């Protein structure tokens, strides 16, 4: 039973890192879409 806690903690660390990566990816996509829209208007 004691070994399950560090395993969970490691999973949460990986989840946090994955969420951070997804956050940057989403930000990049939104910025790209914004740029495309700006270029289409001009």
Backbone as CSV, one residue per row, in Angstrom:
resi,resn,N_x,N_y,N_z,CA_x,CA_y,CA_z,C_x,C_y,C_z
1,UNK,0.831,-1.204,0.000,0.000,0.000,0.000,0.866,1.255,0.000
2,UNK,2.013,1.223,0.700,2.860,2.409,0.793,3.461,2.806,-0.547
3,UNK,3.610,1.814,-1.454,4.226,2.132,-2.736,3.300,2.855,-3.689
4,UNK,2.005,2.876,-3.396,1.056,3.495,-4.321,1.121,5.024,-4.270
5,UNK,1.482,5.572,-3.119,1.475,7.029,-2.979,2.535,7.707,-3.870
6,UNK,3.795,7.263,-3.854,4.770,7.894,-4.753,4.394,7.718,-6.224
7,UNK,3.779,6.590,-6.567,3.369,6.343,-7.940,2.322,7.375,-8.354
8,UNK,1.360,7.616,-7.481,0.335,8.626,-7.752,0.962,10.002,-7.903
9,UNK,1.900,10.319,-7.024,2.555,11.625,-7.076,3.283,11.792,-8.407
10,UNK,3.922,10.716,-8.871,4.640,10.795,-10.138,3.659,11.012,-11.286
11,UNK,2.505,10.336,-11.223,1.482,10.522,-12.245,0.991,11.965,-12.264
12,UNK,0.797,12.541,-11.083,0.327,13.925,-11.021,1.374,14.890,-11.568
13,UNK,2.659,14.589,-11.325,3.721,15.433,-11.871,3.698,15.381,-13.394
14,UNK,3.518,14.168,-13.942,3.487,14.024,-15.391,2.259,14.730,-15.959
15,UNK,1.133,14.626,-15.246,-0.090,15.286,-15.682,0.102,16.794,-15.706
16,UNK,0.746,17.336,-14.680,0.993,18.773,-14.620,1.873,19.213,-15.787
17,UNK,2.895,18.425,-16.092,3.781,18.770,-17.203,3.027,18.699,-18.528
18,UNK,2.179,17.690,-18.679,1.402,17.548,-19.909,0.433,18.707,-20.066
19,UNK,-0.219,19.100,-18.964,-1.147,20.227,-19.015,-0.408,21.507,-19.381
20,UNK,0.801,21.682,-18.858,1.588,22.871,-19.192,1.914,22.875,-20.684
21,UNK,2.297,21.706,-21.225,2.596,21.618,-22.657,1.357,21.929,-23.487
22,UNK,0.209,21.391,-23.080,-1.033,21.645,-23.807,-1.385,23.125,-23.756
23,UNK,-1.106,23.750,-22.618,-1.385,25.172,-22.459,-0.570,25.991,-23.459
24,UNK,0.729,25.645,-23.587,1.569,26.362,-24.548,1.113,26.091,-25.981
25,UNK,0.714,24.848,-26.246,0.261,24.488,-27.583,-1.001,25.271,-27.941
26,UNK,-1.960,25.314,-27.012,-3.200,26.045,-27.253,-2.904,27.530,-27.466
27,UNK,-1.997,28.086,-26.673,-1.625,29.495,-26.803,-1.042,29.756,-28.190
28,UNK,-0.161,28.865,-28.645,0.467,29.035,-29.955,-0.577,28.967,-31.061
29,UNK,-1.520,28.038,-30.951,-2.570,27.901,-31.965,-3.439,29.152,-32.013
30,UNK,-3.805,29.663,-30.837,-4.622,30.870,-30.790,-3.878,32.065,-31.388
31,UNK,-2.610,32.207,-31.075,-1.827,33.310,-31.623,-1.723,33.196,-33.145
32,UNK,-1.527,31.968,-33.620,-1.423,31.740,-35.053,-2.734,32.097,-35.747
33,UNK,-3.854,31.667,-35.165,-5.165,31.979,-35.735,-5.383,33.488,-35.745
34,UNK,-4.936,34.144,-34.696,-5.065,35.597,-34.604,-4.262,36.280,-35.716
35,UNK,-3.038,35.806,-35.942,-2.201,36.369,-36.998,-2.841,36.174,-38.366
36,UNK,-3.359,34.978,-38.613,-3.986,34.684,-39.896,-5.166,35.614,-40.130
37,UNK,-5.982,35.802,-39.091,-7.145,36.681,-39.212,-6.714,38.118,-39.491
38,UNK,-5.635,38.541,-38.843,-5.136,39.903,-39.037,-4.640,40.097,-40.475
39,UNK,-3.934,39.096,-40.998,-3.420,39.212,-42.365,-4.544,39.178,-43.389
40,UNK,-5.611,38.428,-43.099,-6.724,38.340,-44.040,-7.478,39.673,-44.124
41,UNK,-7.519,40.414,-43.032,-8.248,41.665,-43.008,-7.505,42.769,-43.746
42,UNK,-6.194,42.742,-43.723,-5.426,43.830,-44.336,-5.315,43.675,-45.860
